[in-house]
Amino acid sequence: MEYVKFGNTGMDVSRICLGMMSFGKPGKENGVFPWAKDYEEGKAIFKKAIDLGINYFDTANVYQMGTSEKITGRYIKDFGLNRDEIVVATKVNFEMRPGRPNGGGLSRKNIMAEIDHSLERLGLDYVDVYQIHRLNPHTPMEEIMEALHDVVKSGKARYIGASTIFAWQLERLQQIAEQHGWTKFASLQPQYNLIYREEEREILPLCADRKMAVVPWSPLAGGRCAHPWGTVTERNKVDDVSPMVWDATNDVDKVVVDNLEKIAREHGRTMAQESLAWMLSKPYITAPIVGTTSVQHVEEAVAALDIKLDEDEIEALEAPYVPHVKTGAY
């Protein structure tokens, strides 16, 4: 396994991050990822990940309504992982108590409550990275950044990060932190993959300039960049989230995926390996967050680290892409 520094920090992370969104109590009644693996189903997957050297695990309070965090914590304990060697990241914002007062958001009240709830579910004294799960427009930016700073200073998080945000918003939040001497974001989680590359325009150059870690979510676009177009999987039979994110651009995305399939086949690789190798070729990428529902998926992801694409292959993979509308929601 290859390890790199987490942006402009001294912390080491594996170049593949295991997305713990794939783990939790299954069923639509338990959250928006009904295909998640429960503790026993996911155990072999997690073991393969740590056996291959993955030390970086990303979850969120809202993933299957807290059960992802619970399973993550159980794996850390049951596999006897050295807390000083692993990196655990979680997130806050989306509603944990839908429709109830203070059921979610980025108010100081909710941030302070949710970090404690996350630590309790994880069974940890601190998380390494505490991230805002999108930006909440109903809370002043100053309130958000001061609360996150206080979480770090209380010892409950080592660093803070952001996800899926406009470049101007990220820069404004960083400037607020600088003006007040508060903790700045060390990382960004954007959506980034072969069928969605809008972040190359502004926010990825901004992250490079600020020396922030870049940890893309859905590097395989919910499986679209891992299978021939139209493939039916156990996940996409019940996945209601992916269609919301990508279906509006199916016509143009199919062209990219068909091209990816052709190039991967020509080089004797899986589509997932080709997609991840393309992403890992980008100097601004720290570690893609790979969601997985099988041991094979983990093995494929780690094997991609050994694939080095030349400029012609990278250009060929990127050639069919056309601009997408950036909504800020995904």
BAKE-373185 format. One record per residue: x, y, z of N, C-alpha, C in turn; residue in three letters. Coordinates in steps of 0.02 Angstrom, whole numbers, plus 32768, in hexadecimal, padded with zeros to 4 digits. Example, Ala and Ser with C-alpha at 12.3 -4.5 7.8 and 13.67 -1.06 7.14 Angstrom:
BEGIN
82947EE4818682677F1F818682947F5B8186ALA/82827F90816282AC7FCB816582858002818ASER/
***
This chain:
BEGIN
802A7FC48000800080008000802C803E8000MET/8016806E7FDB803880AF7FD8801580DF8009GLU/803C8106802E80218137805C8039817C8049TYR/800D81AE8052801E81F380428008821F807CVAL/8024825B807E800F828B80B07FC982A580A0LYS/7FA482B380D47F6082CC80CD7F62831780C3PHE/7F68832C80847F6D837380757FAA83928095GLY/7F9F83CC80B37FD683F080D37FDC83DF811DASN/7FD1839F812D7FD983878171801083528171THR/8023833B81AC8054830681B1803682C181B6GLY/7FF582BB81AE7FD2827B81B87FD682508179MET/7FE4820F81837FEA81E0814C7FA781BC8140ASP/7F9381BA81007F57819580ED7F67816780B2VAL/7F46812E80B07F4D810280767F2F81248039SER/7F4981137FFE7F3281337FC17EEE811A7FAAARG/7ED480E87FCD7E8F80D47FC57E6D80DC8009ILE/7E35810080087E0D810880457DD180D9803FCYS/7DC480B380747D8A808680747D4C80AC8087LEU/7D1B80AF80597CDD80D180677CAF80A78092GLY/7CA380BB80CF7C7A809480FE7C30809F80F3MET/7C1E80C780C17BD880CE80AE7BBB808B809AMET/7BE6805D80837BD0801B806D7BBF7FED80A7SER/7BCA800380E47BBE7FDA811F7B897FFA814BPHE/7B5D7FD281667B287FEC81917AEE7FBB8192GLY/7ABA7FCD81B57A7F7FA281B97A597FA78177LYS/7A537F7081517A337F74810F79E87F828114PRO/79CB7F9480DB79837FA080D979737FEA80D2GLY/79407FFA80AA792D8040809F7912806180DELYS/78F98039810C78DF8055814A7918806E8177GLU/7956805C8166798F806F819079BB80A58170ASN/79A780BF813679CE80F3811679C980EE80CAGLY/79EE811B80A979E8812080607A1880F2803BVAL/7A3D80C8805F7A6A8098803F7A5680518055PHE/7A1D8039803C7A037FF980537A2E7FBD8041PRO/7A5C7FC780127A8A7F927FFC7AC67F8A802ATRP/7ACA7FB1805F7B037FAE808D7B0B7F6980ABALA/7B4A7F5880BB7B597F1780D97B587F1D8126LYS/7B377EED81467B387EEE818F7B7B7ED481A9ASP/7B827ED281EB7BC37EC282097BE07E8081EETYR/7BBA7E4B81EF7BD47E0A81DB7BE17E078190GLU/7BB47E2481687BBD7E23811F7BFB7E4A8109GLU/7C097E80812D7C407EAB81187C847E9A8137GLY/7C847E6A81647CC17E5C818A7CFC7E47815DLYS/7CEF7E1B812E7D247E0481017D3E7E3D80D5ALA/7D117E6B80C27D257EA480997D547ED180C0ILE/7D417EE180FD7D6B7F0C81277DAE7EEB8135PHE/7DAE7EAA81437DED7E8781507E1B7E898114LYS/7DFF7E7F80D97E287E84809C7E477EC98095LYS/7E207EFC80A57E387F4180A07E747F4C80CEALA/7E6F7F37810D7EA67F43813B7EE17F15812BILE/7ED37ED981127F0A7EAD80FE7F327ECB80C4ASP/7F117EF180997F327F1180617F517F548073LEU/7F4B7F6880B27F6D7FA480CA7F437FE380CDGLY/7F027FDF80BE7ED8801A80C37ED3802F810DILE/7EE1806E811A7EDD8087815F7EAD80C28167ASN/7E8980D281327E60810E812F7E1780F98122TYR/7DEB810C81517DA580F7814F7D7881338155PHE/7D49813A81277D1D817581257CD48160812FASP/7CB4817F815F7C6D8172816C7C4981B48177THR/7C0C81B181907BE481EC819F7BAF81D981D1ALA/7B9A820A81F97B6681FB822B7B2681E2820AASN/7B1681FC81CF7AD681ED81AF7AD681AB8188VAL/7B0F818E817B7B11815081557AEC8119817BTYR/7AB58103815D7A8780D2817B7A7980E581C4GLN/7A6E812781CD7A578143820D7A83812D8248MET/7AC48134823F7AF3812782757B1080E28277GLY/7AF180B382537B09806D82597B4B80628234THR/7B5A808D82027B9C808981E27BD380998214SER/7BC880CE823B7BFA80E0826E7C0180A882A1GLU/7BC9808A82B57BCC805482E77BF5801982CCLYS/7BE98006828E7C0D7FCE82717C577FDF8268ILE/7C65801C82527CAB8032824C7CCF802B828ETHR/7CB0804382C37CCF803D83057CD97FF5831BGLY/7CA97FCB830C7CAF7F84831F7CE97F6382FAARG/7CF07F7282BA7D287F5582937D6B7F6B82B0TYR/7D707FAB82C07DAF7FC582DB7DC17FA0831BILE/7D907F9683467D9B7F7383857DA87F29837ALYS/7D7E7F0883537D817EC0834D7DBF7EA98327ASP/7DD87ED282F97E147EC082D47E537EDA82F7PHE/7E4A7EFB83317E827F1183587EAE7F448336GLY/7E907F71830F7EB87FA282EB7ED97FD4831ALEU/7F167FE6830B7F3B801783337F1F805C8324ASN/7F01807B83567EE080BC834B7F1180F18332ARG/7F5080EC83447F80811E832E7F92811682E4ASP/7F8280DD82C67F9580D082817F5D80D9824FGLU/7F2080DC82677EE780E282397ECA81298238ILE/7EA6813882037E87817981FB7E3C816F81F1VAL/7E15818C821E7DCC8185821D7DAD81CA8211VAL/7D8381CD81DD7D61820C81CC7D16820281CFALA/7CF2823481E97CA9823281E67C90827781D6THR/7C4D827E81D17C3082BC81B87BF282D081E0LYS/7BDF831081D77BA5832B81FA7B80835B81CBVAL/7B3F835C81CF7B13838D81AF7ACE837081A4ASN/7AC98339817D7A87831F816B7A61830981A9PHE/7A1F830981A279F382FD81DB79F982B681F7GLU/7A0582B282387A038273825C79BF8267827CMET/799A829D82867956829982A1792982C28273ARG/791882A6823978F382CB820678B382EA8221PRO/78AC832B8212786F834E8225786C8366826CGLY/78A08356829478A0836B82DA78C983AB82E1ARG/78BB83D3831578E4840F8321792D83FB832CPRO/795A8420830C79A28413831279B483CB82FFASN/799083B282CD799B836C82B879D78363828BGLY/79F4839A82747A2E839882487A4983DD823EGLY/7A7683E5820E7A92842681FE7AD78431821BGLY/7AEE846F82137B32848182287B3384B8825CLEU/7AFD84BD82837AFE84EC82BB7B3284D682EESER/7B48850383177B7684F1834D7B5684BA8378ARG/7B1784C183857AF3849083AF7AF8844A8390LYS/7AEA8445834F7AE9840383307B2F83E68328ASN/7B5F841083147BA483F7830D7BBD83DB834FILE/7BB183FF83867BC983E883C77BA583A983DEMET/7B6583A483CE7B41836783E17B56832C83B6ALA/7B5C833783757B6882FF83487BAF82E3834DGLU/7BE0830C835D7C2482EF83667C2382BF83A1ILE/7BFF82CF83D57BFA82A1840E7BD5826283FCASP/7B9E826883D67B79822D83C27BA382008394HIS/7BC9822083667BF481F883397C2981D38360SER/7C4981F4838F7C7D81D483B67C61819A83DFLEU/7C2581A483F97C06816D841F7BF9813183F2GLU/7BDE813D83B77BD18105838A7C1180E38372ARG/7C44810A83657C8480EF834F7CAB80CD8387LEU/7C9B80DF83C47CC280C583FC7D0880E183FFGLY/7D0F812083E97D51814083E67D5181808411LEU/7D8D819584237D9581D484497D988210841AASP/7DAB820483DC7DB1823A83AB7DAD821D8365TYR/7D9C824883357DA2823682EE7DDC825D82D2VAL/7DF98243829D7E328266827F7E1C82A08253ASP/7DE3829782307DC982CC82057D7E82D28211VAL/7D68830F82227D20831D822B7D0B834B81F3TYR/7CDB833681CA7CCC8358818C7C848372818AGLN/7C7B83AC816B7C3783C3815F7C1D83A08121ILE/7BE2838281277BC3835980F27B99838880C7HIS/7BB783AE809B7B9B83E780767B9B842480A4ARG/7B8C845E80877B87849C80AD7B3E84AB80BBLEU/7B2E84BA80F97AEA84CB810B7AE085178105ASN/7AB2852D80DA7AAB857480CE7A88859A8106PRO/7A6D857681377A478596816C7A7085A781AAHIS/7AB0859981A77ADD85A881E07B1485D781C8THR/7B22860D81EC7B58863A81D97B9A861581D4PRO/7BC2862781A37C02860681997C2F860C81D6MET/7C2C864681F77C55865082337C42861F826AGLU/7C02861282727BEC85E382A57C05859C8296GLU/7C03858A82567C1A854782427C64853F8251ILE/7C8C856F823B7CD5856882427CEC856C828BMET/7CCB859682B37CDE859982FA7CCD8558831DGLU/7C92853C830E7C7F84FE832E7CAE84C5831BALA/7CC184C182DB7CF0848E82C57D34849782E6LEU/7D4984D582EC7D8884E4830E7D8684CB8357HIS/7D4E84D783777D4784C383BD7D46847683C4ASP/7D2A845483927D2D840B83927D7583F38391VAL/7D9D841283667DE4840083627E08841083A4VAL/7DFC844B83BE7E1F846083FB7E0984378438LYS/7DCE841A84357DB683F0846C7DD683AA8469SER/7DFA839C84337E1A835B842C7DEE8326840CGLY/7DB3833983F57D84830783D97D8F82FB838ELYS/7DB88325836E7DCB831C83287E118338831FALA/7E36831A82F37E7A833282E57E7A836682ADARG/7E50835B827B7E4C838982427E028390822ETYR/7DF583C282037DB283CA81E87DB583CB819CILE/7D7B83B8817E7D7883B681357D3383CC811DGLY/7D2E83D780DC7CEF83EB80BC7CDF83B98084ALA/7CA183BB806D7C8D839080347C5C83B58008SER/7C6183A97FC77C3283C27F947C1C84097FA3THR/7C4484377F8D7C3B847D7F9D7C5584A77F62ILE/7C3A84E27F597C54850D7F247C98852A7F39PHE/7CC1853A7F087D0585537F167D0285947F3FALA/7CD485C07F2D7CD286007F517CBE85F57F9ATRP/7C9485C47FA77C7F85B57FEB7CBA859A8014GLN/7CDF856C7FF67D19854F80187D4C85858028LEU/7D5A85B07FF87D8C85E480037D7486168038GLU/7D34862680377D198654806A7D1F863580B0ARG/7D0F85F580B77D1585D380F87D5D85D1810FLEU/7D8B85C580E27DD285C480F47DE98609810AGLN/7DD2863C80E87DE5868080FB7DCA8693813FGLN/7D8D867F814E7D70868C81907D9B866C81C6ILE/7DAE862E81BB7DD9860C81EB7E1B863081F4ALA/7E38864581BD7E78866981C17E7186AB81E6GLU/7E3C86CE81DA7E31870F81FA7E2B87098246GLN/7E0F86D2825D7E0386C982A57E36869B82C7HIS/7E65868182A07E95865382BD7E77860F82CFGLY/7E4285FB82A97E2185BB82B47E3E85858287TRP/7E2D854882957E43850F826D7E2585148227THR/7E50850981F47E3A850A81AF7E2C84C28197LYS/7E0784BD81617DFA847C81437E3C845F8127PHE/7E48842081387E8483FE811E7E7483D680DFALA/7E3283CB80D27E21839F809A7DDE83B2807BSER/7DD58399803E7D9683A0801A7D82835D7FFELEU/7D41834D80057D2483127FE47CF6832B7FACGLN/7D0D832C7F6E7CE1833E7F377CC883007F13PRO/7C9383077EED7C8382D27EBD7CB482DB7E82GLN/7CD582A57E6F7D0482A97E377D0D82647E1ATYR/7D01825E7DDA7D08821E7DB77D08822C7D6CASN/7D0D81F87D447D1282037CFB7CD382217CDDLEU/7C9982187CFD7C5C82357CE07C4982787D02ILE/7C70828D7D337C6282CF7D527CA582EF7D66TYR/7CBB831F7D3C7CFD833D7D457CF983897D4DARG/7CBF83A27D617CB683EA7D667CE5840A7D99GLU/7CF983E37DCC7D2484007E017D6A84127DE8GLU/7D7C83FC7DAC7DBD840D7D907DC284587D80GLU/7D8884797D7A7D8984BF7D647DA284EE7D9BARG/7D8784E77DD87D9685187E0C7DAE84FA7E4DGLU/7D8884CA7E697D9684B77EAE7DD3848A7EB4ILE/7DE184607E837E1E84377E887E5D84627E82LEU/7E6084937E557E9984C17E577E9F84E77E99PRO/7E6584FA7EB67E66851C7EF77E8484EE7F2DLEU/7E6F84B07F2D7E8A84817F5F7ED584777F56CYS/7EEB84737F177F32846C7F0B7F5884A97F24ALA/7F3C84E47F187F5C85227F2E7F6085267F7AASP/7F2D850D7F9C7F2B850F7FE57F4884CF8004ARG/7F6284A37FDA7F8284657FF17F52843A801CLYS/7F13843780067EE1840F80287EE083C8800DMET/7ED1839880377EC6835480207E8583527FF7ALA/7E85832A7FC27E4A83227F987E3882D87F99VAL/7DFC82C97FB37DE682847FBE7DA2827B7F9CVAL/7DA1826B7F5B7D6282697F367D3382327F4DPRO/7CF382437F4F7CC082107F5B7CA581F97F17TRP/7C8C81BB7F177C72819C7EDA7CA481A07EA0SER/7CE181897EA97D11818A7E717CFC815D7E38PRO/7CCE812E7E457CB381037E117C6A81147E00LEU/7C55814F7E177C1181687E087BDB81357E19ALA/7BDE811D7E567BAB80EE7E6D7BA980AD7E45GLY/7BE3809B7E287BE7805D7E007BE180687DB6GLY/7BCD80A37DA07BC680B07D587C0980AA7D33ARG/7C4080BB7D557C8280B57D377CA580747D48CYS/7C7E80437D607C9B80027D727C7D7FC97D49ALA/7C477FD77D247C247FA37CFF7C0F7FBE7CBBHIS/7C077F927C897BEA7FA87C4A7BA77FCA7C55PRO/7B997FFC7C2C7B5B80237C357B1E7FF67C34TRP/7AF280017C667AB57FDB7C6A7AB97F9C7C93GLY/7AF47F8C7CAE7AFC7F517CD87ACF7F567D15THR/7AAB7F217D247A807F1F7D607AA77EFB7D97VAL/7AAD7F1D7DD07ACE7F007E0A7A9E7EFD7E45THR/7AB27ED97E797A887ED57EB47A7F7F1A7ED3GLU/7AB37F447ECE7AAE7F887EE97A7E7FB37EC1ARG/7A877FB67E7F7A5E7FE67E5B7A157FD17E54ASN/7A067F937E6879BF7F7E7E6B79997FA57EA0LYS/79BD7FB97ED6799B7FD97F0F79B6801F7F1EVAL/79E580377EF57A0680767F0179DD80B07EE5ASP/79BF80D87F11799881127EFB79C181527EF9ASP/79FE81517F147A27818D7F187A4C81997ED6VAL/7A6B81657EBB7A92816E7E7D7A69818C7E44SER/7A2B81767E387A0581967E0379FB81E17E0DPRO/79F381F77E4B79EC823E7E587A2B82647E44MET/7A6482457E4F7AA482667E437AB682677DF9VAL/7AAA822F7DD57AC682287D917A9482207D58TRP/7A57820C7D657A2A81FB7D2D7A1D82347CFCASP/7A2082717D147A1182AA7CE87A4282B17CAEALA/7A7D82947CB67AB0829A7C817AC182567C62THR/7A9282287C647A9E81E57C4B7AB781E47C02ASN/7A9A820E7BD87AAB820B7B917AF682197B85ASP/7B0F824D7BA57B56825F7B9B7B8482327BC4VAL/7B6C821B7BFD7B9681EF7C277BA081AB7C08ASP/7B6E81927BE57B7481517BC47BAE81507B92LYS/7BB881877B707BEF818C7B407C3281847B63VAL/7C3981A47B9D7C7781A07BC47C8281597BDDVAL/7C4D813A7BF77C5380F67C137C6180C37BDCVAL/7C4180CA7BA37C4F809C7B6B7C9880A17B55ASP/7CB180DE7B547CF780EA7B427D2680CC7B76ASN/7D1580D47BB67D3B80B77BEC7D3D806B7BE6LEU/7D04804C7BD87D0180047BD17D307FEC7B99GLU/7D30800E7B627D5A7FFC7B287DA480017B3ALYS/7DB880387B5A7DFF80437B6A7E1680117B9FILE/7DED80047BD17DFF7FD37C057E087F8E7BE7ALA/7DDB7F7C7BBA7DDF7F3A7B997E1F7F347B70ARG/7E317F697B4D7E6D7F697B247EAC7F5E7B4DGLU/7EAA7F757B8C7EE67F6F7BB77EE17F357BE8HIS/7EAC7F0D7BE27EA57ED37C0D7E987EE37C56GLY/7E737F197C617E647F2F7CA67E197F307CB0ARG/7E047F307CEF7DBE7F3B7CFE7DAF7F857CF7THR/7D707F957CED7D5D7FDC7CE77D6B80017D27MET/7D617FE07D617D6F80017DA17DB980127DA7ALA/7DE47FE37D937E2C7FF17D977E40802A7D68GLN/7E25802A7D2C7E35805F7CFD7E1E80A37D17GLU/7DE180A57D337DC680E37D4F7DF180FD7D88SER/7E0280D17DB67E2A80E57DF07E7180F87DDCLEU/7E8E80D47DAD7ED180E57D957ED1812B7D77ALA/7E9C813B7D517E96817F7D357E9581B27D6ETRP/7E6C81A77DA17E6781D67DD87EA981DD7DFDMET/7ECA81A57E0A7F0981A57E2F7F4181C67E08LEU/7F3781CF7DC77F6B81F17D9E7F6B823C7DAASER/7F3782557DC97F31829D7DD47F5982B27E12LYS/7F8682E17E0C7FB282F27E457F8E83117E80PRO/7F52832B7E757F2D834B7EAC7F02831B7ED4TYR/7EFF82DB7EC07ED682AA7EE27EFD82897F1AILE/7EE1828A7F567F0182697F8F7EEE821F7F91THR/7EAD82127F957E9581CD7F997E4B81CB7F86ALA/7E3881A57F547DF0819D7F457DCE81737F7BPRO/7D9081857F8A7D68815E7FBA7D4581277F93ILE/7D5A80EA7F9E7D4080B27F787D0A808E7FA1VAL/7CCD80917F8A7C97806A7FA97C9880247F8CGLY/7C8E7FF37FB57C957FAE7F9E7C637F807FC0THR/7C4B7F507F997C1D7F1F7FB67C397ED87FADTHR/7C7A7ED37F9B7C987E917F947CE37E957F9FSER/7D017E5D7FB07D4A7E597FB87D6C7E697F75VAL/7D4E7E527F3F7D6B7E5E7EFD7D717EA97EEEGLN/7D407ECF7F037D427F177EF77D7E7F367F1AHIS/7D8C7F217F577DC67F3B7F7C7E067F297F58VAL/7E0B7EEB7F437E487ED47F207E537EFB7EDFGLU/7E1D7F067EBA7E217F2D7E7C7E3A7F747E89GLU/7E1F7F937EBD7E317FD87ECD7E7B7FDD7EDEALA/7E937FB17F087ED97FB47F1D7F077FA37EE2VAL/7EF27F757EB77F1A7F647E7C7F237F9F7E4DALA/7EF27FCD7E4E7EF780087E227F3380347E33ALA/7F4C802E7E707F8680567E847FC480457E5BLEU/7FC680097E3F80007FF37E197FFB80037DCFASP/7FC380217DBB7FB880307D747FCC80797D67ILE/7FF880847D38800E80C77D267FF880D57CDELYS/7FCC81047CD57FB381157C937FE081477C71LEU/7FEA81407C30801081727C0C7FE181AA7BF6ASP/7FFE81E07BDC7FD7821B7BCC7FA4820D7B95GLU/7FB581E27B667F8781D37B2F7F4981AF7B4BASP/7F5381817B7A7F1A815C7B967EEE818A7BC0GLU/7F0D81B67BE67EE681E67C0E7EBD82137BE0ILE/7EDC822A7BAB7EB982567B7B7E7F82307B5BGLU/7E8981F17B4A7E5481CA7B2B7E1981BF7B5AALA/7E2781B37B9A7DF281AA7BCB7DC981E97BD4LEU/7DEA82237BD07DC982627BDD7DA682807BA0GLU/7DB882697B657DA282897B277D5682917B20ALA/7D2C825F7B337CE482667B267CBF82937B57PRO/7CE082AA7B8A7CBC82D07BBF7CA383127BA4TYR/7C6583237BB97C4983657BA97C3483857BECVAL/7C3383C87BEF7C2383EA7C2E7BDE83D77C49PRO/7BDB83D57C8C7B9D83C87CB07B8984077CD7HIS/7B49840B7CE77B3184417D127B4584317D59VAL/7B6484617D7B7B7984577DC17B4484777DEDLYS/7B21844E7E147AEA84667E3D7B0084757E85THR/7B3684577E9B7B4B845E7EE07B2C842A7F0EGLY/7AF984067EF67AD983D37F1F7B0383947F23ALA/7B2683847EEC7B4D83477EEA7B9583557ED7TYR/
***
